[in-house]
Amino acid sequence: MTPDERSREEHVSDERSREEHVSDERSREEHVAEPDWVEHAIWWQIYPLGFVGAHPADPAPTADEHRIRRVVDWLDYAVELGASGLALGPVFASRTHGYDTTDHYHIDPRLGDDADFDHLVSEARKRGLRVLLDGVFNHVGTDFPRYRDAAAGGDTSWFRVRNGQFATFEGHDGLIALNHRQAEVIDYTVDVMCHWLGRGADGWRLDAAYAVPDRFWAQVLPRVRAVFPQAWFVGEVIHGDYGARVRDAGFDSVTQYELWKSIWSSLNDANFHELDWTLTRHNEFMDNFVPMTFIGNHDVTRIASMLENPAHVEHALAILLTAGGTPSVYAGDESAYRGVKEERFGGDDAVRPEFGSPHEGISEHGAQVFRAHQHLIGLRRRHPWLHTARTSPLHVTNHGYVYATRDGDNTLVVALNVADEAMPISLPDLGFATGEVVAGSGAPPPEVVVDTMVPAHGWLILAPR
């Protein structure tokens, strides 16, 4: 078959792929239950290449520098923060930013070698930290051996070819799209996943999962789960029908970008009606799966830079840690790091900096934000039912929002105020006799109240009594 013929066939096949898969899978169970340990998961996410100063770097470090071992020096810090897992960005061999993989079976030499990875996993295990890997299976880099052979006139079946050209991911010439209908690509992905789960990883973030046909994941993930039933899989999905993607692909979870956007947008615009609408939709997702929630990651402007009022960083955190979901904190956000993502070459560098030593150079505001993270993560871990909680509005205005977060008989009341004046709260008016203050801006005392005030640009969490 010529490349042009293959291109035409793949185009038609891609169009009907989703339709066929939905039909094929109607009879199977709609969603696989996530592993039990995920209920307690709170991820601390790092982008290793930037974290250890391996990219951008000129000259690039070499394997004998064992740079990924620097992450071990931060594991006690992750525990101090309250995290229960380490979510790693790409660590496999690549040329540039890590998402142009050239060898899925070896650690990027700029980070070290496979023994360094084993050491990191071992040290994480000693501290009770899970490890999540970042897998790029939508595309590969131009140094990927099979692509080099194909580009030189060899077998092209592993790649999507259209009009005689290799398809790329979102127009990036260095990211060559894989052919997800190829049985060998499916087998390869299964083998890579199992290889690293066998080396001690606990799950996979699946990069650009939204660009991959659901049918591919539905063929891959059951085979991996058959060997590693306690592995967790979260797909990177930005827009669209999250529930359908989870159902048809078989993910445990997807990235909750809708909630991320609504949190900073509602705080900046003083429009809590937007957040209320998004949490209503979030509840609908929670009926079928538990999303991965976040207020920052390696692909977006940091929350401290995104928010116009620095005091509102704690509001964003309070929402993240009281709404249902599997929360993730991006390294540096817990100390109010700033950084703006720009749409240009190297535009991610500002949000993927090199890290020195824990707590080094942190401002007083950063230290305050760190303490808020510790307190709210501690609250989350003392109330693991929040993992599957649903929220319901109790009071909504542009500048003030009070909601209940519930799971069964468990309830917390969260009050957010972005007005220049204090916001009064009456527990009886909200349907509760009294409430104990368990967290809030300015570290309020843990007293039981009937009526209280939420300070201007403040927040409060109460446990109804």
N, C-alpha and C positions, 0 to 999 in steps of 0.2 A: 504493500500500500504506500502510495506517495505521501509526503507531508501534507500536500493540499487535500488529498482525499481523507487523510486522517483528521485534518482540521475540520472538514465539513461534518464528518461523522461525529467528532467530539462535540461540536457545537450543538448538533441536534440532541446528542445524548445528554449533555449538560442541562439542556432545557427541560428534558423529560425526567431527569434523575430524581428531583425532589418529588414529583408526582408519583413515580413508581415506588419510591421508598415509603411514602405515606400509605399507599395502598398495601404494600407488602407487609408493613409492620402493624396494621390495625389490630391483628389478633394477639400481639404480644403485650405484656404488662406495660402500662404507660410509662412508668418511671421506676428505675432501680433505686431502692432505699440507699441513702448515703451511709458510709461507715459510721459506726457509733462514736468513734473518737472525734469526729468533726464537730459534734455538739460543743466541745470545749475549745475548739481551735480559734486562736487569735494570732494572725500572722504578722510578723515583722518582715517587710519586704525590702530586699536590697537589689541593686543593679551591680553585680560583682565587678564587671569591667571598669566601671567608673569608680566604684567604692574603693578599689585598691589601686587606682591610678594607672590602669592598664590600657584604657582607651578614653579619650584620645591621648596618645603618648608618642613622642618622637625623640629617641628611638623607642620602639615597643619593648617592653620587658620580655625576658626569655624564661623558659620553664624552670631553669635552675635558680630563679629568684623566688619561686614558690609563693607568689603573691596572694593566692587565695587563702593561705594560712593566716593572713592578717584578719580575716573574718572571724577566726577563732577567738581573737582578742576582744571581740565585741559580743560574744555569746552570753557572758555574764551580764552585760548591759541589757541584752534582750530579755533575760530573765528578770532583771531589776525592773524593767519597764512593765512586765507582766505578760509578755507574749508567750505563747505555747508552741510556736512554730516559726521556722525560718523559710520564707518564700524567696527563692533565688531567681534572679533574672538569668539570661542565657549564660551557660558555662562551657558550651561545647565549641570545638575548634571552628574558627571563622576568620575572616580577613579584617572586618571592621567592627561594627557595633554589636555583633553577636547574633543578629537575626539573619545573617547570610551564612548559614551553617555549611561547613565543608566536610565535617566528619562528626557524625552523631555519636560515635563510639569512643571518642577521646576528649579529654578536657582541653580547653583552649590553652596552648602553650604560654600565652601571655599571663595566664592565671597559675599555671603550674602543670602538674601531671595527675594521673589517675590516683596515685597514692596520696596526693594532697587532698583530693576529693574525699577519699576514704577517711582520712584523718579528720576532716571537717565534719563528716557525718557521725563519726565515732564521738567526737567532742560534743556535738549537738545532742546525741543520744544520752550522754552522761548527765546532761542538764535537763533532760525530759523534753527536748525540743524536737518537733517533727520537721521534716525537710520536704519542700515542694520544689519541683524542677519546672523550668520553662522550656517547652518543646515547640520547635518550629517545624511543622509538617505540611504546611501549605506550599512552601517554596524552599529553595536551597540557594547557596551562593555560587558564583561562577567558577570557583575552584573545586566544587563538588566533583569527584572523579567521573561519575557517570555523565554529568553534563559536559565535562571537557571532552569525553569520548564522543558524545552525541554531536557536539559542535564541530568536531573534526570529521564528521561524516559517518559516525557509528550509529548504533541503535538509539532511536529517539523515543522509544515507547514509554519511558519513565516521565516524559514531559509533555505538556500541552503545546502543540504546534498549530498555529493558525496562519493561513496565507503564507506558508513557508517560513514563518518566523516563530521562535520560541516565545511563548506567552510569558509575561512578567507580572509580578504582584504590584498592582496599582501604579503601573508605569515605571517602576524602578528597574533600570537595566541590570542591576547587580543581583536581583532577586528573581530566580527562574522558577516558574510555577510548575509544580508536580502534576502528573496525570493521576488523579485519584480513582480512576476506573481501572488502573493497572493492578493486577493481582500481586505483582512483585512489590509494588509500592505499599500495598496494604500489609503484606508479610513483613516488609522492612520496618514499617512503623510499629507493628506489634513487637517485633524483636528488639528494637531500640528501647521501647517503653519497658519491656520486661527486663532487659539488661540492667537498666539503672534502678528499677525497683528492687531487683535482686542485689544491687550494691547498697541498698539502704534507704532509698528515697521512699516517700509516703504517697506521692501523687504527682500529678502533672497539671500545670497551666498550659493550655493549648493555644498558642499564639495564632492570631488571625483566623480563629476557628470559624468566624462568620464567612470567610471566603472559600471554605471547603464544603463540598456537598455533604449534607447530613448522612447520606447513605454510606459514605466512607467511614465516618466515626462509628456508625451503627455496625459496621463490619469489623472494625478494629477493637473497640472497647470491650465487647463481651469476651473476646479471646484473651485480652489482658486480665480482665476480672476473673476469668476461670483459673488463672495462675495466682493472681494477687487480689483476692476478694476484698481486702481492706484498703485498696488504693482509692484515691479520690481524684476526680477529673473535673476541672473547671475550664470552660471554653471562653475565650475572649470574644465577646459579642457586644457590639456597641449600640446598634439600632435594631428595630424590628420586633418580632414576636418572640420574646425570650422563652415563653412557655413552650411554643411549638419547637424551637430549636432544642431545648432540653429533651422534650419527648421524642423527637425524631432522630436526634443524634445519639441520645443515651448519655449525655453529660450528667454529672451530679449537680452541677451548678454553672452559672455564667456570671460574668462581670456586670454589676448593676450600675451602668453608666447613667441611666435615667435618674436614679436617686442622687448620684454624685453631682450631676448638673443642677438638679433642683435644690440641693442643699446650699451651694454657694450663690446660686441665682436668687433664691428667695431671701437670703440674708442681705445680699447687696441691694436688691430692689425693694426691701421691706414689703414683701408680698408673700405672706405665709399661706395664702390660698393656693399658691403653686405647690408648696411643699405638701399641703394637705391632700391635694389631688394626687400627687406622686405617691404618697404613702398609701392612699387607697388602692392605687394600681399595684404597689408593692405587696399589699396584703393578698391580692389575687395571685401574684407569683408564688407567695408563701404557701398557698393552698396546694401547690404542685411540686415545688422544690425550694431550696434555701439558697438565695443568691449570695455571691461574694460581694460584700459591701466595702466601700472605701471612700475617703475624701481626698486621696492623693495616690498617685503611682508614678512610674518612670516615664509615662507618656503624656503627662499633663502638667500644666503650671501648678506649682505648689500652692496648697490651700492658704498659706500665710501671705502669698503674693496675690492670689485670686480674690481674697476678701478685702473690701475697702476699709473696714474697721478691724484693727488687730484684735479687739476684744471679742469679736465674733468667731474666732478660731475655736474657742471653747464651746460655743453653741453648736458648731458643726460636729465637733467631737461627741457632744452629748447626744446628738441625733444618731450618729453612727453607732454608738455603743448602747443605745436603748431600743433601737429598731431591730426587728428580726433580721437574721443574716449571719454570714460567716465573715467577720470583720478583718480587714487588713490595714496595717499602718505602714506607710512608706517611710523608710529610714530618713531621718532628718525632720520630718513633719512633727515628730513628738517634741522637738526643740525649736519649733517655729522657723526652720530653715526657709529661706526665700529662694525663688528661682522661676524664671518665666520661659516657657517653651515657645520657640519661634519656628515658623514654617519656612525654614531655609536649611541649607547644608550645615550640619553641626548645631542645628537649632535645639537639640535635646540636651546639649552638654550642660547647660545651666541647671537642669533638674537632675543631672546624674553626676554630681561632683565626687571628687576623692574625699575620703574621710580620714581624719587623723586618729586621735585617741578619744575614747568616750568622755563626753562633757567638755571637751577642749574648746575654749573660745565661745562658750554659750552665754548669751546675754541674760539679764535678769528676767526679761520677758520670756526668753526661751526656757529658762529654768522653771518659770511658773507654768508654762504650757506642758513641760515634762511632768510636773507634779499632777497637773490635771489629767494627763494621760494615765499616770499610775493609779490615780484615784478612780477614774471611770473604768479603766480596764479591771481593776480590783472589784468594782461593783458588778461588772459583767461576769466575772468569774465566780463571784458569790451567788449570782443568779443565773445559772446556766440555761434556765428556761427561756431567757431572752433570745436564744438562738432561733427559736420557732415562734416568737411572740408576734402578735398582730397589734396594730395601733388603731385607736379610734379618737376622733376629735372631741374635745370637751368645750373648747372656746377658741374661735378663730377670728382674728382681725388682721389687717395688713401688718401691724407692728407687734402683735402678740399672738402666741400660739400655745395652747395647753392641750396635751393629748395623754390618753392612757395607753400604756403598753401592757398587753395581757397575754397570758398563756394559762388556760384553766383557771384555777383559783388564785393565781399569782398576778399581782398588779403593781405597777409603778406609775406615778403621775409626773409628767415632764412639762415644765413651763419655760417658755422662751420669750424674751422681751428684747426688741431692738429699737424701742422708743427712747426718747430723751428723758422720759419721766418713768418713775416706778410703776409697776403694774400690780394692782391688788388681786389677791386670790382668796376666795372663800371655799373651803373644802365642802361644806354642806351644799353650796350652790352647784358644785360639780358632782354631787351624789355620794359624798363620803363624809363620815362624821368628823374624823380628824386625819391628820397625816404626819408622819415623822420625817423630818428633813434628813435626807441621806447624802445629798451632794448639792453643790451650788457654787456660783461665782463668789469669790471672796471667802471660801471655806466657812460657811455658816455653821453654827453649833447644831448638833443632832437633837433638836428639841421637837416635841409633839405640838402641833399647832392646829387651830381651827381656821384662823385667818392669818394671812401673811402677805408680804410684799416681795415682788421680784424686782431687784434693783434695775435702774435704767441700764440698758444694754447688758442685762444679766440673765441668768438662768438658774433653775432650781429643779431638783428631783425629790419627790416625796413618796414614801411608802404608806398607803392608806391604812388606817387602823380602825 
